[in-house]
Amino acid sequence: MRRVTEFPHRVRHIEHEWIRMPDGTRLAARIWMPEDAGASPVPAILEYIPYRKRDGSRQRDETMHPYFAGHGYASIRVDLRGSGDSDGVLTDEYLPQELEDGVEVINWIVRQPWCSGRVGMIGISWGGFNGLQIAALRPRGLEAVISACSTDDRYADDVHYMGGCLLGDNLSWASTMFAFNSLPPDPALVGDRWREMWFDRLEHSGHWLVPWLAHQHRDDYWRHGSVCEDYARLTVPVMAVSGWADGYSNAVFRLISNLPGPRLGLIGPWSHKYPHLGVPGPAIGFLQEALRWWDHWLKGIETGIMAEPMLRAWMLDSMPPSTSYAQRHGRWVSEPSWPSPNVVEQRWPFGEGRLGTEPDADGPRATIRSPLSVGLFAGKWCSYSATPDLPHDQREEDGGALLFTSDPLPEPLELLGAPVVELTLSADRPVAMVAIRLSDVQPDDKATRMTYGLLNLTHHRGHARPEPLEVDRDHRVTVSLNGIAQNVPAGHRLRLSISTSYFPLAWPPPEPVGLTIDTATSCLRLPVRRHRDEAIGFADAEGTAPGERERLTEERHSWRVIRDLATDTSTLEVIDDDGTYQFGDIDMTVRRSAEEWYTYRGDDFGSPAGRTRWVRALARDDWAISTVTSTQLTCDRSTFHLTAELDAYEGDQRVHSWNLDEHFPRRLV
């Protein structure tokens, strides 16, 4: 990223500002704006998230918000109620109080003498979610949204459940917020109240796995905040952004298909990051694109942004499998609308181990009963590129799957959109899942996973009221795989791999399952795009330089699969340790370390377990606090078992301890 130092406007920085809510609660804000905004009011851009503006997202914020301010905007970064330096306690995602507060923050911004009365919201992940959710409330002054790495559907396409299957990232994400919520505000900003505020959070934030495990089906809990429930409410212009290595790329297709107002879609090769910081690369000049968007919608300047195609996407070229990429080869492509007239569906029937052959009406029925080992090399549901968390060579997984492989392609095949698999199948247990992977098999037989999909088969008629399967009876099911943009070269083969487990990416069913598939009536439907030569590109990534951060101890990142053949125990160990570092401008020392372990034993479907441990610490002069949070999720055939511990320290003295022991009936999961 090129660091920009010269701007059209000199920038004024306000490290800390209080925004008072109607009930007296104060939200903490950090603000950048042109120095002359008081005399010449400017539009405002709001980012509204819980990730601690003071010491959490500080450096990332500093690459973006001063950049916007230098180009004539007030850019405001606000901590949610109960997070960072704001008052209160945060007890879950996207609560009505959070959205009401967001509306009040916009009202506050509009009233400021430095604001022109026009506001945009930008956010990635949480901030992408609540930008859409607040826009659906139609607050006065909110004129446009940029939503990155977010979703319109909190149940069907979020970190918690996929296809009705419980995701391993559900545990990982809950553990992340368990650690975040254990931290106090900065005494330098809130004064002597810091300890009272800290203990309030320690005692009342709770563990968010409790509601997430209590709501295993699509109900009102998940409908709240899912803007797909009423797209018509979302009339402001929306730019939807994601990456192919991110968990949220599907939402871009749905948003540009269903929103009634002006909208654009942008999908690059990136993981869960803003595109100007995008990894895998290439990163792009995303902030320049954002300025074109803001200038058009907030300043009324014709920038040409709305003359761009509705969807711009990075078409991935074939590459050998790897758990991390610095760059993904490919090119930018575009579509004028979505669904696109340039994409046609192509049907690939199943044969006996074959894909794309003519269907055989008397073809054999194929069976599969996967071991628990299928999934150890799957990577994360949502890649952060903080560890080598992308899928490994799929040959490691295919031994436990039912395979359908095509002949070598006679010509290149360009795919854009969501592949769909239609299956006629029967199961020998009433609760079962199917995991389906589509891979690019190179001439040397290396297999790179292009996309995948999951379905809890008890949900094949819908997620709200799943039903046990009638055993040994044929069912017709459809599994939508994640959307892709992929160019498969001539001479490569396609491989569809079907398994009955995919742990730890998704929690397995309560007992081993055998599936029988009628190959004569099953097929893969591919979104085939007509190749076009296009001159599409973006400027190089640029942003403002973050403040000083001195590393005090080394970071450590690893992703290890450990097989103990003596005990027949397998473990996936994930280490994401940022070490210790110091922010010089606020004289704050920060420690952050996360460790995760996912284990199972042999073929015991009651043995899968997930365990996490986080260490967080903050220090300045003689003030030092730290927290250690641990979570464990285990199961048997009928119940999920959740235990958690939180220990908080001032210096070396433990000052607070909190423990949880909860049990949740498995409701067809």
Summary of the structure (lengths in Angstrom):
residues: 669
radius of gyration: 24.9
end to end distance: 44.1
largest distance: 79.9
contacts: 2389
relative contact order: 0.12
helix: 19%
strand: 39%
